[in-house]
Amino acid sequence: MSISMALFSSPPPSPTARSPYPSLKPHFTHKFSLSPQPNNNNNNKKHFLFPISTPKASSDNGAGISGASATVDEARAEVKVSEAVKESSVGPNGAVAVVDGEPIAVTKFVDSKWVDGTWDLNQFEKDGKTDWDSVIDAEVRRRKWLEENPETSSNYDPVVFDTSIIPWWAWVRRFHLPEAELLNGRAAMIGFFMAYFVDSLTGIGLVDQMGNFFCKTLLFVAVVGVLIIRKNEDIENLKKILEETSFYDKQWQAAWQDETSNSTKK
Amino acid sequence: MAYSLCLNYSLSSLSTNRQNRYLSIAAFTNPPLLGRKLRVAVIGGGPAGSSAAEALSAGGIETFLLERSPSSAKPCGGAIPLCMLDEFSIPLHLIDRHVTRMKIISPSNLSVDFGSKTLQPDESIPMLRREVLDNFLRCRAQSHGAHLIPALVTHLEVPASSNSPYVVHHTTNNSRKTLAVDVVIGADGANSKVAKSIRAGNYACAIAFQERIRLPDEKMEYYQDLAEMYVGGDVSPDFYGWVFPKCDHVAVGTGTVCAKQDIKVYQRGIRERVKDKIKGGVVIKVEAHPIPEHPRPIRVRGRVALVGDAAGYVTKCSGEGIYFAAKSGRMCGEAIVKASQGGDCMVNECDLMRGYLREWDNKYLSTFRFLDLLQNVFYGSNAAREALVEMCGDEYVQRMTFDSYLYKRLAHNNGWEDVKMLINTIGSLMRCKIVGKEMEALKF
């Protein structure tokens, strides 16, 4: 009996990463039962262990295997076997299906919640409402998988999910608000110290500073600076962007420059 | 942003200085030619050269069209915009296929149908074979009086004084010949000899690599009127891969600027992506050719002008070159006819710069700049490509794209829709960038 599994790839701790287990032949695909594992809250390490319901399950190298599911109707065999380290926060499904497929190496992204080319939002419910954060996580994982293992496009099960399905406030709440908090904090700190500094130098209090045009300009520069320059690398990036935007134009205008050498070249 | 605006302003003020100088020189009239018509050699008989030769000979100028291999099939996409059919009076029987649907497919295989709802019933993208189109244009130029010389040009002798002719050295059937002319139009493509002779400078080239594959009938049925574009890091790092239907086969290819040595890897990538759809196909030809990325530093020098690929008139983002080649050839030819008053006077460099280069830049510079902006924004990373495909799902975007491609016009009739499109673009880019950043974080 052999197993074929579709796994998510990632830099693995063990040397057997990304190579098919030599003894596996892609005849069967099993749906594995997943159980959520306690997350260590460190975002950078995501470990995931699945108990596998077949004897060939080799968890000896700490491999986690993603929920590979194929129904009996679809005669597709998944083969690509690689180390998988992945995080998931929900774990449904215990059904095990056996598929008889031809031994063609076909890689496909499969997930129990990925139905008909889009995420089945009903399966992401938490307390009666859709848990958008986990939808975003699932999509990130899917795209990461596809980036590592580009998939053949197919006419029969087109992908129809796009990020605009997720409402704007879910994005704002998860990504914009923490960043905004950070930047506002920085701006406040800079503002406080600048006000103190100017006050100690000139004796003008905060209210009077705001009446002065120069101080208002400094304030504006500080706010814009905090927004634009978040890391030291940003300064270099900005310079590069400015150069790039004018580069193409310079190439076109080149025909109009440099006429001094022209008149002698007839 | 302010910095680039200042840069633009200073560049344009520099250029107006040069233009002003040329405009003032234009007050001098050119000396009339006594007893003969102006002689022009057009080197290269593709769309650019043939259109130039046609415009010149229709205007009464003695034209010589030199083409080294009149029957070769050039490796090319073969798609032309609708406006070219009208402007260049191309008969409909030359068209192999009318593509009415396009699919653009993102790295995560999100595929968007372009055109099934937004193309009018009489609109399509005509696909032709280059050898058929080039032959037609050449014959038409000949019928207007151009002399077609099947010869390979070896080099162009630039004269020392402004009255001596240019001497074109060419070989026909192993015999060397020379041809003395007054004006030369270089339409000899990306590796232009004319450009080298006038020291026009170099340009960066992308390489386009494609395989022509003959498919079994039922697979060909799928591509009956459908062209596909694939974007993704596996297909190309800075361009796209394509499947274009041709007369009885498909062309599967990809291109890149920055990673030319890995082009085979990317070709394998696109083959993988379309594996199911081309299963059972047979590769009948493999071809590659360079595509210029930007214009050469000098496009007109002395009485020599470059047109088409030799000048570098290929748009970024879509890689379209046939229409611009033909149009630039025609504009250059017409400029020469006008400046020489039907072939009776000599022309000089300012005539070419004013009548051809300035006209061309005025008309098409903004198009080229805009497409360059699109390429920089959307082709840079997988996240941006996802955003591009998402944006393409919007009907307004599709309509604008077709209008600007098929008719070469930017119909800004709806300001509110434009604002909405801009907001949607920014939204898509931001969302996809966030997903991209999360993907990066997932690695560690």
Interface residues (C-beta under 8 A of the other chain):
Chain A: S10 P11 N43 N44 K46 I136 D137 E139 V140 R141 R142 R143 K144 L146 E147 P150 E151 T152 S153 S154 N155 P158 V159 V160 F161 D162 T163 S164 I166 W168 W171 F175 L242 E244 T245 S246 Y248 D249 K250 Q251 W252 Q253 A254 A255 W256 Q257 D258 E259 N262 K265 K266
Chain B: Y3 S4 L7 N8 L11 S12 L14 S15 R18 Q19 R21 I105 P107 S108 N109 L110 S111 V158 P159 A160 S161 S162 I198 R199 G201 Y203 Y222 Y230 G232 G233 D234 V235 G269 E272 R273 V274 K275 D276 K277 H294 P295 R296 P297 I298 R299 V300 R301 G302 R303 K316 E349 L357 D361 L365 F368 R369 D372 L373 N376 N382 E386 V389 E390 G393 G427 S428 M430 R431 C432 I434 V435 E438 M439 A441 L442 K443 F444
